Amino acid sequence: QMQLVESGGGLVQYGGSLRLSCAASGTNFSIYVMGWYRQAPGKQRELVAVITSGGSTNYADSVKGRFTISRDNAKNTVYLQMNSLKPEDTAVYYCNAKKKVLVFIKDDYWGQGTQVTVSS
């Protein structure tokens, strides 16, 4: 049902900033928990940030204070503002949407990802 399309990735220098966007098509965007994940070459995919339908956020320790996740339900879009970027942030960033019943996942959607490369 839902389709997610990421954009905004690219090449930036150490200490630079980048803003990723994830546009969702479909219905009931506002009830989904939205998240950003990333996967670097040779590493497992990891959670970067998550935002609930109520606006509560959580971040990986490695990005706290540097990244900010937000959502605009009127535009069916979730954002990831990335500041003070480091080479360690280089990865493919994926947008994710989850619909949960209590703690159980009912729906789980993924975008195709957008490449973020931070040069030293």
Summary of the structure (lengths in Angstrom):
residues: 120
radius of gyration: 13.8
end to end distance: 40.2
largest distance: 43.3
contacts: 347
relative contact order: 0.32
helix: 5%
strand: 58%
